[in-house]
Structures are given as structure tokens and as C-alpha cells.
Amino acid sequence: MGGRPPDPPGNSAPEAAELVFDDFYHAHFRGLVVQLTAYTGDRGQAQDLVQEAFCRAYAHWERLARYEDPLAWVRKVAWNLGHNRWRRLRTAQAWLLRQRETHVAEPSPDRVALDTALTKLPPNQRRAVVLHYLADLSVAEIAAQERVAEGTVKSWLHRGRTALATHLRDTNEEVRDV
């Protein structure tokens, strides 16, 4: 006969199901932890994964107890949890690597002077100069973007270059005087 002894009188079916689950848990917890430890390389994490799988099994024990192999279900859940945790960690690490600051050399004195001079230009001249000389847009492309005539863009560029030359010359003279 070899099965479980009959339930003592007075035990209800839910209590019997809990006893069966307890037996199932105690019989298989250690073996699953060994498997998941080999998979994750971390015994504590493996114990957490197996514990979570058994918690999920307990929540569905009425149905799982009728399965031919409820251990296969618990094992699959534990392995899936381990795989999902690994995938989330890998995604998080990739995100962190992308967010990492890279060392950028500080701007040269010429770049600082140019940036300062650009801030002194009126907005339309500054946009035209930046779009033409830094973004390599043609006069026609700038005119289309700004919705103005090409002659207006040429005027902005001419005035912007003249103003930049003045600002940069003044900055250069100030540096020499110091």
C-alpha cells in the first residue's frame, strides 16, 4: 500500500491538501535549490527563486496536485523566474552602460570664444550661422526651414559673420592685453 496514511478523523480536505503540499515542498525544495544554484551561480538567489516557485504552486495547489508531475511545473516556474531575472539584469546593465558618462576633452579657448561670440548674435543670425557652418545646410535649406527668402538668409549670414569677426577680434585683443 505504501501511500500516505489515511487522514485522522476530523481533518478537513483543505488541511489534508496542505499536508500533502508540505510533504511535496520538503521532498523537493533542496533538489531544486541545487539545480538553480548551478544555473544562477548564487545559492541565495536560487533559494529565492525556488521559494517563489513554491509560493506560486501553493496558490494553485488544488489544480497542481492533480497533475501527473507537479514537480515539473514547479521546476519550470523556478527556471523561468531565474531566466527572467537574468534577462532583467542584462537589460539593466546594458541601460547603465549606455547612460555612462564618457570623458570629453574640455573645449579649447577658441571654441569658448566662438560660443561666447555666438551668444551675442541676434537669434536669426545665430541660427543661420550655426545651420550653415556647423550643420552644413545650404542657403536654400536654411531658407526653407526658416520660411524666409534666400536673400534674407544671405543677409543674416553676412551680418552674422561680420558681428562674429568683431566679437572674436575684441576677445583676441582682450586676451593679448592680459
N, C-alpha and C positions, 0 to 999 in steps of 0.2 A: 504494500500500500504506500509507502514511502512519502506521501504528501504532507501537508500541514495537518496538525491535529485538529479535530473539529473545534469550532468556537464554543467557549463555555456558555452555558445558558445565561440569557440576559444581555449578551452582546448584540448590538445592532449591526446591520450591514455596513454603515459608514465606518464604524470603528474597526471592523474586520478588514475593510479596504485599506484603512490607514496602517494596520499592522502588516498587511501584505506589502504596502509601499515601503514601510520601514525596513522590512526584510530585503526587499529589492534594492533599496538605497544602500544599506550596509553591505550587501553582497557585491555591489558593482562600483561603488564610489572610488575606492582605491585603484582599481584597474583602469578606470577611465582617467584618473588623475595621472597615472603613469604614462598613458598614451598621449595625453595632451601636454604633459611636461616635455616629452620627446619632441612634440610638434612645435611648441612655443619656446622651449628652452628656459622657461621660468615656472618653477613649481607653484609659486603663489598665484600667478596668473592662471595656470592650469586649474588650480583648486577653485578659483572664482568662476571660470568657465563651466566646469563640471557642476558646481553648485547651482549656477544659473540654469543649466540644462535640467537638473533635477527639480528645481522650483517650477519650471515650465511643465515638466512631466507631472508633477503633483497636481497642478491646476487642471490637468486633463486626465487624471488617473483613471476615472471611471471608464473612459473610452480606451486609453492605452493598455489598461490591464487585460483587455480582451484581445490585444494584438498577439500575433504568433511570437514576435520577438520585440517586446517593449524596449529592451536594451539597445537594439539597433536604432530606434527612434531617438533615445536619449543621446547615444553616441553621435548620431548625425547632427543633432541640435548643438551639442558641445563643439563639434568640429566646425560647424557653420559659424558659431559665435566666435571661435578663435580666428577663423578666416576673415570674418567681418571686422574684428578688432585690428587685425594685421593690416587690412586694406585701409581702414580709417587712419591708422598711424602713418602708413605710407603716404596717404594723401596729405595729411597734416605736415609731414616732413617736407614734402615737395612744395607745399604752400609756404612754409617757413623759409625754405631756400630761395624761393622767388622774392620774398619780402626782405631778404637780407640786404643791408646797405652795402654798396660797393664803394671802394675808395676812389674818389675822383680827385685829381690834382686841383689845387686851388687855381682860380683864374689868374691869368697873367695881368700885370699892370696895364697893358694895352687893352685887354678885354674889359677891365674895370673902368677904364677911361671911356671906352666906347659905350658901355652900358649906361654910364652916367650921362654921357652926351646924348644918347638916345632918349633918356627920360626928359630931357629939356626940350625936345621937339614937340610940336603940336601933334595930337593923336593921328590925324590923317597922314601927315608927313612920316611919322614914325612907322605906321603900318605899311606905307608904300616902300620905305627903305628896307624894312625887315623882310617884307614879302619878296622884294626884288633881289636883294643882295644875300639874304640868308636862306630864303626858301626857294630861290631860283625861279620865281614866277616871272613871266614876261609882262610887259606893259599891258598887253591886251587881256591877259588872265587877271591881272590886278583890277583893271577897269571893269571887267565882267563881275568879279567878286564884290567890288565896292559899289557897283551900279553907277559908275560915272564914266565920262568920256575919257578916251585915251589921252587927250591933251591935258586933262585935269591931272591924271596920274603922272604924266611927264613933268608938269609944273610942280607937283608935290615932291617928286624925286629931285628935281633941280634945287628947289628951296631947301629940302632936307639935307642934301649933300653940302650945300653952302653953309647951312647952320651947323652941321656936324664938323665941317672943316674949321669953322670959327671956334666952336667949343673945344675941339681937340687941340687946336693951336694954343688957345688960352690955357688949357690944362698942362700942355707940354711946357709952356713958359713958366707956369707956377712951379712945376717940378724942378726946372733948372734953377730957379731963384732960391730954392730951399737948400 
